[in-house]
Amino acid sequence: MAALSPWHPAALIATWFGSGLLPAAPGTWGSLAALPVGLLVVWAGGPLALLLAAAALLLLGLWASARYEAAAQRKDPGEIVVDEVVGQWLALVPAGLAPLGILLAFCFFRLFDVAKPWPVSWADRALPGAWGIMLDDVFAGLYAALFTYGALWLWGSL
């Protein structure tokens, strides 16, 4: 399969509109690029809307990352960051629009995405193709959401 054009819908989604193509640390760039859209969704519809958007993007991301990975002919290309977007959105669900919550959600997500505690590490290693690409970040996002919620609760910010 030939490489995808950067303008192909699967490439645009997989790289989150090119943020995964930025030099060094594509996962961090993808997480940062997830914030404006995620916060706009929270502002317009609240945390439930963000949760639904993350679920919809998970499905779209499965398609896009499978297409991109096949075209690239590499396992889990680093420039695929739609998985980071889904995970970051999950992490943002308890944060609302509070600056402290947003910062915690970002930091906790990056921590769990890099550290890969179980089942993040299991999904990263054991699941093939698009499922492995997407689900490790879903698990990291769920961990980050729990820790964000807990930290905000402890600090009395909820």
N, C-alpha and C positions, 0 to 999 in steps of 0.2 A: 504494500500500500504506500502510495506517495505521501510525503509530508503535507500536512494541512496548511493552507494559507492562513496567516494570522487573522484574516478577516472572516474565516469560516466560522459559522455559529458555534461549533464544538470547540474550536480554538479560543474564541472570545470568552466562552463560559469557563472552559478548563483553566485558562490563565487569568481569569477574572479581569477581562478587558486589558490584558497585557501586564498587569502588576506582577505576575509570576515570571515575567521576562526581565525584570529589573536585576541589575547585578548584585550578587551576594545576598544571602538570606531570603530566598523567595517566599518561604513560609511566613516570615515576619512581614514582608511587604504585602502578602495576601491578607494577613490578619488586619493590618492597618487599612488596607483598601476595603475591607469588609465593614469597617466602622461607619462611614458616612451613610451607606445604604441601610445598614442595620438600625442605626439611630433614627433615620427618617421613617422607617417602618414602625419603630416604637413610638415615635412622636405622632404618627398618623393613626395608629391602630392599637397601640399598647403591646404588652409582652406576649399576649396570645397571638397577635398578628405576626410577631417575629418568630414565634415557635412554628406557626403554620408556614411562614415563608422559608424557614430552615428546612422543614419537611419537603416542601415543593422543590427547593434548590437541591436537596439530597437526591431526589429522583432525576432531576435535570443533570446534576453532576455525575451521576452514574453513567448516563448516556455520553456526556461530553468527555469524561475522563477515559472511558473505554475507547471512544473514537480517537482521542488524542494519543493515548498510549499505543494503540495499534498503528497509527500513522508514524509515530516516532520510532517504533520498533525497539523500545526500551521499557523495562519494568519501572513503573512509578516515576516518570520524569519529574524532576524537581520543579519545573515550571508550571506543573498542574497545581493550582492553589485554590480551586473551588472547594476542595475539602477543608481547607483552613477557613474559608468564608462560612461554611455551614457550622463548623465547630465554634468559630468566634461568635456567630449569631446565637448559638445555644448558650454559650457562656454569658452573653449579654442579657438573656431573658430576665434574671433576677435584678439586674443592675438599674433598669429603668433609664432615666436620663440624668441620673446623679453623676457628676464628674468622678467622685471616689469609686462608685460602682463600676463605671466604664473602665477606669484605670485598673481596678482589681480584676475585672473580667478579662481584660487584655493580658495582664501579667500572668494570671493563673492559667489561661489557655496556653500561652506560649510555654510556660513551665511544664504543663502536662503533655503538650505536644512534643517537646524535646525530651523530657525524662521518660516518657512512655511507660507508666506503671501498668500492671495488668488491669484490664483486658486491652488497653491501648496497644501494648507490645504484641499481644497475641494476634489482634486484628492486622497489625502491620506485617507480621511474619507469616501468618497462616492463611489469610484470605487472599485468593487470587484476584488479579485484575482490578476492575473498578471498585469491587466491594472492599478490597484491601486498602485501596487508595482512600476511599471515603470513610469507612467505618472507624479506622483508628482515630481520625479527627472528631468523629461524632462522640466516641467515648471520652476523648480528651476534653471536648466541649462540655459534656455532662459532668465530668469531674470539676471542671472550672466553674460551672454554674453552681454546683453544690458548695464549693469553697467560697465563691463570691457571696452566695446567700448567707452562709455561715459567718463570714467576716462582717458583712453588713449588719447582721443580727447582733453579733457580739458588740459592735461599735454603736449599736442603737440607731443605725441609719435606715432601718426598714420601717 
